[in-house]
Amino acid sequence: MRTICALFLAALAIATFMIFPAAATTYSVGELPLDVKGYVTQGGAIGLTGDHYDTEKGLQSAIFNLFTEAELRYKSNLRFYTSLMLTGDWIYDIKHDQAEWNDKQFAKSRDRLYMDTEYWQVLKEAHVTWTPEHFLFRFGKQAVSWGEMDLFRINDQITPLYQRRGSSDVELDALRMPIWMLRAEYYPTIEAGWLKDLSAQFIFNPNITFIRNQTPVPGNDVAGIWAPAMNGPDYIDATPVGIPGLTWIPTAALPVLKGMLPPPVYAAIAALPRHNSVVGSWELSNTEVRSFDSGGFEYGLRLKGTIGEGILALMGYYGLDKDIALRVTGLSPVTFTKEGTPIAHVQFEAKYPLFRFVGASYSNDIPALAFSALGGVAPLLRLEAMYAYQNTFTGEISQQFRTYDEFRYGIGVDWKVKVPILNPLAYFSIMPQLYARRILDYPSDERLQYSGALIKENNYQASLTLSTSYLHNKLNPSFTWIHDMTSRADYYRYQVVYDYNDAWHFTLGAMQFYGAKAGEGLEVFRNKDQCYFKTTYKFN
């Protein structure tokens, strides 16, 4: 019955938006023009890695989105804008009665992932924009993007990302979660020959609602099919010894028990076999950031202008880190998979520490590389760097919070070239990028963790995106590769989008993950290979 209801609701959603024409719809509110547009999507994903505890065979997600936006214009310099998004996953209806889905505890993540019902998820943006001469003022729920990189975030730290459900979209614009803030911009009329198009942007976040980065977290019961595959501590089943209250204990606790138990009892426990565990859902404390608390205020300032032929931006930020800082405080009692494997539930002290940085970005064409044999288009060079002061990390062994300065930088190139043998009509876009992150004064006595993941003194990643179009821009294939040189891991995405017309769009793709070092970087998603598809109907 639930499956029938889910399919009915999906059909109803699509039918509802079919009544809108595939062009912008303008209404009148009094004498004011109101533009309305949006889209509805229905997608699905099929697992490609077989049967593993942290993934699902066959159909593993059926995500839909219902999006609408409206803009009301008053005169020429005052606009009111709002957008709404309803996101859900029918897989929880489709598989609610399947034994394997329930045995792996995926059903327990329904409360978190079946429907996005928090107001800040449904209300995407809501702001008013006033543009008097030389100024722009915008207040409300909005997104702000800084920086030049596409796949790696350096200075783009203001707006958090939504990745609870994983993503077949690697473009950051599709993942940003707008937040409440005041944005003010000033455009002075300065023309100094070498300097033009100067602007100053100031942002202030009054902490109406603190929204963090929504990344996949451990535990099938919390993160669903995107729970990372992480090995937990070894356990000993001490029940055969027969001591009341002494059941499953981590092997790390043996040194403590040695001083507490009689030698014969300790020897009996130590001789018992070890059992490997998997990491389950975390238990976090101290994660609340109270609304309107001045400790959660955020400030940002960016100066941007055209110098010669290039665009230079200088920026600074003071606020809270959108990634959580964690240190282990203990282990909760284990639970078990259907096969009897222990599931470790780690207890953490957690907080959102201060995050302060200054940064710069620069972009400019390189005319010397505009080769006529490749189509005569000059590549665009993009540079970006950030210096962060006293960021918070966790010692891997000591599990103590420690602060260090860090330096992040990236370089990217956007180049359109002609390859007639492959595509005689359209260009190929080639976009390589390199990203680096260095932790200054890295400790010699232990490794560091950042938001629960291992981070080294020097960390390097690279990416390559290729794309082109056929059939008069209707068929758009693309390929994206992200390579983590530090952890020797890779992500591949193969995708093709067919734009049937202005209204209907169809996407088909696949993604793969590889990793050489267990538990590091992208390796924890080794079982998440999938093919995916999506149908989109736009009324715009």
C-alpha positions in Angstrom: 0.0 0.0 0.0 2.8 2.4 0.8 4.5 1.8 -2.5 1.2 2.5 -4.3 0.8 5.7 -2.3 4.3 6.8 -3.1 3.9 6.3 -6.8 0.6 8.1 -6.7 2.1 11.1 -5.0 5.0 11.2 -7.5 2.6 11.1 -10.4 0.4 13.8 -8.7 3.5 16.1 -8.3 4.4 15.8 -11.9 0.9 16.3 -13.1 0.5 19.4 -10.9 3.5 21.1 -12.6 2.4 20.0 -16.1 -0.3 22.7 -15.9 2.4 25.4 -16.1 3.8 26.3 -19.5 7.4 25.8 -20.3 8.1 29.5 -20.2 8.3 32.1 -17.5 4.9 32.8 -16.0 4.1 36.4 -15.0 1.2 37.3 -12.8 0.1 40.7 -11.4 -0.3 41.5 -7.7 -2.1 44.8 -7.9 -0.1 46.5 -10.6 3.2 44.8 -9.6 4.6 42.0 -11.9 5.2 38.6 -10.2 7.4 36.1 -12.0 6.9 32.4 -11.1 9.0 29.5 -12.3 10.4 26.2 -11.0 10.8 22.5 -11.7 10.0 19.1 -10.5 12.4 16.1 -10.7 12.2 12.4 -10.1 15.4 10.4 -10.0 16.7 7.0 -8.9 20.0 5.3 -8.2 21.0 1.6 -8.6 23.8 0.2 -6.6 26.7 -1.4 -8.5 28.9 -3.0 -5.8 26.8 -6.0 -4.7 25.9 -6.9 -1.2 27.6 -5.0 1.6 26.4 -3.9 5.0 26.7 -0.2 4.2 24.9 -0.3 0.9 21.9 -1.7 -0.9 21.7 -3.9 -3.9 19.5 -2.8 -6.8 17.4 0.3 -6.4 18.7 2.3 -3.4 17.2 5.7 -3.8 14.3 7.4 -5.5 14.8 11.1 -4.7 12.4 13.8 -5.9 12.5 17.6 -5.8 9.7 20.0 -6.0 11.1 23.6 -6.5 9.3 26.9 -7.1 10.5 30.5 -7.0 8.8 33.8 -7.3 10.0 37.4 -7.6 7.9 40.5 -7.1 9.3 43.7 -8.5 8.4 47.1 -7.2 9.6 49.9 -9.4 13.1 49.3 -10.7 15.1 49.1 -7.6 13.1 47.0 -5.1 12.6 43.2 -5.4 11.1 40.5 -3.2 12.2 37.0 -3.9 11.4 33.6 -2.3 12.0 30.0 -3.3 10.7 26.8 -1.8 12.0 23.2 -2.1 10.4 20.0 -1.1 12.8 17.0 -1.2 12.1 13.4 -0.3 13.1 9.8 -1.1 10.4 7.3 -2.0 12.8 4.5 -1.3 11.6 4.4 2.3 8.1 3.6 1.1 9.2 1.2 -1.6 11.4 -0.9 0.7 9.8 -0.4 4.1 8.8 -4.1 4.3 11.9 -5.7 2.7 13.9 -7.7 5.2 17.4 -6.8 4.0 16.6 -3.0 4.1 15.4 -3.4 7.7 18.2 -5.8 8.8 20.8 -3.2 7.7 19.0 -0.5 9.7 18.4 1.7 6.7 14.8 2.0 7.7 15.8 3.8 10.9 17.1 6.7 8.8 13.6 7.4 7.6 13.1 10.2 10.2 16.1 12.1 8.9 16.0 11.4 5.1 12.5 10.5 4.0 11.3 14.1 3.8 13.2 17.4 4.3 10.7 19.0 6.6 12.8 21.5 8.6 11.8 25.1 7.8 15.3 25.9 6.7 15.2 23.0 4.2 11.9 23.9 2.7 12.4 27.6 2.6 15.4 27.9 0.3 15.6 31.7 -0.1 13.5 34.6 1.1 14.9 38.1 0.8 14.3 41.7 -0.2 16.8 43.5 -2.4 17.0 47.3 -2.6 19.4 48.8 -5.2 19.7 52.6 -4.9 22.4 54.3 -7.0 25.8 52.7 -6.4 24.5 50.4 -3.6 22.8 47.0 -3.1 21.2 46.0 0.1 19.8 42.5 0.6 18.3 41.1 3.8 16.9 37.6 4.3 17.8 34.0 3.6 20.3 33.9 0.8 23.4 32.4 -0.6 26.8 34.1 -1.0 29.6 32.6 -3.1 33.2 33.7 -2.8 36.2 32.3 -4.7 37.2 30.8 -8.0 37.3 27.1 -7.6 34.4 24.8 -8.7 34.9 21.5 -6.8 37.1 22.6 -3.9 36.0 25.2 -1.4 38.8 27.7 -0.4 37.3 31.1 0.3 33.8 29.9 -0.3 33.0 29.3 3.3 30.0 31.4 4.1 27.1 29.3 2.8 27.0 25.7 4.0 26.6 22.7 1.8 23.9 20.0 1.7 25.3 16.5 1.0 23.2 14.3 3.3 22.0 12.3 0.4 25.3 12.1 -1.4 25.3 13.8 -4.8 25.4 13.1 -8.4 25.7 16.9 -8.9 29.3 18.1 -8.2 28.4 21.7 -9.0 28.5 23.7 -5.7 25.5 25.9 -6.8 23.2 22.9 -6.6 24.3 22.1 -3.1 24.5 25.4 -1.3 22.0 26.0 1.6 21.1 29.7 1.9 21.3 31.3 5.4 19.9 34.4 7.0 22.2 37.4 6.6 22.5 41.0 5.6 24.4 41.7 2.5 25.5 45.3 1.5 27.5 46.2 -1.6 28.9 49.5 -2.7 30.0 50.3 -6.3 32.0 53.5 -6.4 32.5 55.2 -9.7 36.3 54.9 -9.7 38.0 54.7 -13.1 41.8 55.0 -12.5 42.9 53.5 -15.8 44.5 50.4 -14.2 41.5 50.0 -11.8 37.8 49.8 -12.7 34.6 48.0 -11.7 35.5 48.3 -8.0 33.0 46.9 -5.5 32.9 46.4 -1.7 30.7 43.7 -0.2 29.9 43.3 3.5 27.9 40.4 5.0 26.6 40.0 8.5 24.9 36.8 9.8 22.8 37.6 12.9 22.6 33.8 13.7 18.9 33.5 13.3 19.3 29.8 12.6 22.7 28.1 12.7 23.0 25.8 9.7 26.1 23.6 9.4 27.5 21.6 6.5 25.2 18.6 6.0 27.7 15.9 5.1 27.3 12.1 5.3 27.9 10.8 8.8 28.5 7.2 10.1 25.6 4.9 10.8 23.1 3.3 8.4 20.4 4.2 11.0 21.2 7.9 10.5 22.8 8.4 7.0 21.1 5.7 5.1 22.9 4.4 2.0 25.5 7.1 2.2 26.8 6.0 5.5 30.6 5.7 5.1 32.2 2.2 5.5 34.4 2.6 8.5 36.1 -0.1 10.6 35.6 0.3 14.4 37.7 -1.1 17.3 38.0 -4.8 18.0 35.8 -6.3 20.6 35.9 -9.3 22.9 32.7 -11.2 23.9 33.4 -11.6 27.6 30.1 -13.3 28.4 31.6 -16.9 28.5 33.6 -15.8 31.6 30.4 -15.4 33.4 31.0 -12.1 35.3 27.6 -10.2 35.6 27.6 -7.0 33.6 30.8 -7.8 31.7 29.7 -8.5 28.1 31.2 -7.1 24.9 34.3 -5.0 25.7 36.7 -3.2 23.3 40.2 -4.6 23.3 41.5 -1.1 24.1 40.0 -1.5 27.5 42.2 -4.6 28.4 44.9 -2.6 30.1 42.4 -1.1 32.4 40.8 -4.4 33.2 44.2 -5.9 33.9 44.5 -3.8 37.1 40.9 -4.5 38.2 40.4 -8.2 37.7 42.1 -11.2 39.3 44.9 -12.5 37.1 43.1 -15.8 36.2 40.0 -13.9 35.1 41.9 -11.4 33.1 43.9 -14.2 31.4 40.7 -15.9 30.5 39.3 -12.7 28.9 42.5 -11.8 27.1 42.5 -15.3 25.5 39.1 -14.9 24.0 38.9 -14.3 20.2 38.7 -10.7 18.9 35.8 -9.6 16.7 36.1 -6.8 14.1 33.4 -4.1 14.3 32.0 -1.5 12.0 31.4 2.1 13.1 27.7 3.0 13.6 26.0 6.2 14.4 27.8 8.7 16.6 26.5 10.2 19.8 27.4 13.9 20.0 27.2 16.4 22.9 27.4 20.2 23.0 26.3 20.8 19.4 23.7 23.5 19.9 24.4 27.0 18.7 21.6 29.2 20.2 19.8 31.6 17.9 20.8 35.2 18.1 23.7 34.3 20.4 26.5 36.8 19.6 29.0 33.9 19.7 27.4 32.8 16.4 27.6 36.1 14.6 29.5 36.0 11.3 31.1 38.9 9.5 32.7 39.1 6.0 34.2 41.8 3.8 35.3 41.5 0.2 36.9 44.0 -2.1 36.7 43.2 -5.8 37.8 45.0 -9.0 39.3 44.8 -12.4 43.0 45.4 -12.5 44.3 45.6 -16.1 42.5 42.7 -17.7 42.2 40.5 -14.6 39.7 40.4 -11.8 41.2 40.5 -8.3 39.3 40.0 -5.0 40.5 40.4 -1.4 38.4 39.1 1.4 38.2 38.4 5.1 35.8 36.4 7.3 35.1 36.0 11.0 32.5 33.5 12.2 31.9 29.8 13.1 33.3 26.8 11.2 30.5 25.0 9.4 32.3 21.7 10.0 32.1 20.3 13.5 35.1 19.7 15.7 35.0 16.3 17.5 37.0 14.4 20.2 36.2 10.9 21.5 34.9 10.7 25.1 33.8 7.0 25.1 31.9 4.2 23.6 28.2 3.3 24.0 27.1 -0.3 24.3 27.5 -2.2 21.0 24.7 -3.2 18.7 24.9 -5.9 16.1 24.4 -6.6 12.4 22.1 -9.5 11.4 25.3 -11.6 11.0 26.5 -10.7 14.5 29.2 -8.2 13.7 29.5 -5.6 16.5 28.5 -2.1 15.7 30.5 0.5 17.6 28.8 3.7 18.6 31.3 6.4 19.5 30.6 9.2 21.9 32.0 12.6 21.0 32.4 16.0 22.6 31.5 18.3 19.7 31.6 22.0 19.0 31.6 24.5 16.2 34.8 26.5 16.7 35.8 29.9 15.4 36.9 30.2 11.8 38.9 33.2 10.8 40.6 33.8 7.5 41.9 36.3 4.9 41.9 35.3 1.3 42.4 36.4 -2.3 41.3 35.3 -5.8 42.4 36.3 -9.3 41.2 35.4 -12.7 42.5 36.4 -16.2 42.6 35.1 -19.7 45.9 33.9 -21.2 45.9 35.2 -24.8 49.2 33.6 -25.7 47.5 30.2 -25.5 44.7 31.1 -27.9 45.9 28.7 -30.6 44.0 28.9 -33.9 44.4 25.1 -34.4 42.4 24.6 -31.2 39.6 27.0 -31.9 41.3 30.3 -31.0 39.8 30.7 -27.5 42.1 31.9 -24.8 42.0 29.8 -21.6 40.9 31.4 -18.3 43.4 31.1 -15.4 41.9 31.1 -11.9 43.9 31.4 -8.7 42.7 31.4 -5.1 44.3 31.3 -1.7 43.3 31.6 2.0 45.2 31.9 5.2 43.2 30.7 8.3 44.1 31.6 11.8 44.0 29.1 14.7 41.7 26.5 13.2 40.6 23.7 15.5 41.8 20.1 15.0 41.9 17.0 17.2 44.9 14.9 18.1 44.4 11.4 16.9 45.9 9.8 20.0 45.4 12.4 22.7 41.9 13.3 21.5 42.5 16.9 22.6 41.5 19.9 20.7 44.5 21.7 19.2 44.7 24.9 17.1 46.9 25.6 14.2 47.2 28.1 11.4 46.6 26.7 7.9 47.1 27.7 4.3 44.9 26.6 1.4 45.3 27.4 -2.3 44.2 26.3 -5.7 44.7 26.9 -9.4 42.3 26.1 -12.2 42.1 26.6 -15.9 38.9 26.8 -18.1 39.7 26.1 -21.7 37.4 25.7 -24.7 39.1 23.8 -27.6 38.0 22.4 -30.9 38.5 18.7 -31.6 36.9 18.3 -35.1 37.4 14.6 -35.2 35.2 14.2 -32.1 32.9 17.1 -32.5 33.0 19.2 -35.7 30.4 21.7 -34.5 30.9 22.4 -30.7 33.8 23.1 -28.4 35.1 20.9 -25.7 35.4 22.4 -22.2 38.5 21.3 -20.4 38.7 22.3 -16.7 41.7 21.0 -14.7 42.1 22.1 -11.1 44.7 21.6 -8.3 43.9 22.1 -4.6 46.4 22.1 -1.7 46.0 22.5 2.1 48.9 22.8 4.4 48.7 22.7 8.2 51.4 24.9 9.7 53.5 23.7 12.7 52.0 20.3 12.3 52.7 18.2 15.5 55.4 15.6 15.5 53.9 13.4 18.2 50.6 12.5 16.5 48.4 12.9 13.5 45.5 15.4 13.4 41.8 14.9 12.6 39.5 17.5 11.2 35.8 17.0 11.7 36.4 13.3 12.4 38.6 12.7 9.3 42.4 12.3 9.2 44.3 15.3 7.8 48.0 15.4 7.1 50.5 18.2 7.1 50.3 18.5 3.3 47.1 17.5 1.5 46.7 17.6 -2.3 43.8 17.0 -4.6 43.2 17.5 -8.3 40.3 17.4 -10.6 39.5 17.3 -14.3 36.1 18.0 -15.9 35.5 17.5 -19.7 32.3 18.4 -21.4 30.8 19.1 -24.9 27.5 19.2 -26.6 25.9 17.6 -29.7 22.6 17.9 -31.5 22.5 21.7 -31.4 23.3 21.7 -27.6 20.5 19.2 -26.8 22.9 16.3 -25.8 25.5 17.2 -23.2 28.0 14.5 -22.1 30.5 15.2 -19.4 33.2 13.5 -17.3 34.5 14.5 -13.9 37.5 13.0 -12.1 38.6 13.9 -8.6 42.0 12.5 -7.5 43.1 12.7 -3.8 46.8 12.4 -4.1 47.3 12.3 -0.3 45.1 9.3 0.4 45.4 7.8 -3.1 41.7 7.8 -3.8 39.6 8.6 -6.8 36.1 9.6 -7.8 34.7 9.3 -11.3 31.5 10.6 -12.7 30.2 9.9 -16.2 27.0 11.8 -17.2 24.9 12.7 -20.1 22.0 15.2 -20.1 19.5 15.3 -22.9 17.5 18.6 -23.2 14.5 17.4 -25.1 13.0 20.9 -25.1 12.8 23.9 -22.8 10.7 21.9 -20.3 11.9 18.3 -20.3 15.4 17.3 -19.4 16.7 13.8 -18.9 19.9 12.8 -17.0 21.7 9.5 -17.0 25.0 8.9 -15.2 27.3 6.7 -13.1 29.8 7.3 -10.3 32.6 5.2 -9.0 34.9 5.5 -5.9 38.4 4.0 -5.4 40.7 4.2 -2.5 44.1 2.6 -1.6 44.2 3.5 2.1 41.5 1.9 4.3 39.5 4.5 6.2 41.1 7.5 4.5 39.4 10.1 2.2 37.1 8.8 -0.5 38.0 5.1 0.3 35.1 5.1 2.9 32.7 5.4 0.0 34.1 2.3 -1.8 30.7 0.6 -1.8 28.8 3.6 -3.1 29.3 3.0 -6.8 26.0 3.6 -8.6 24.2 4.5 -11.8 21.6 7.1 -11.6 18.9 8.7 -13.7 16.7 11.8 -13.3 13.8 13.3 -15.2 13.3 17.1 -14.8 10.3 19.2 -15.9 10.9 22.9 -15.8 8.4 25.7 -16.0 10.7 28.6 -16.8 
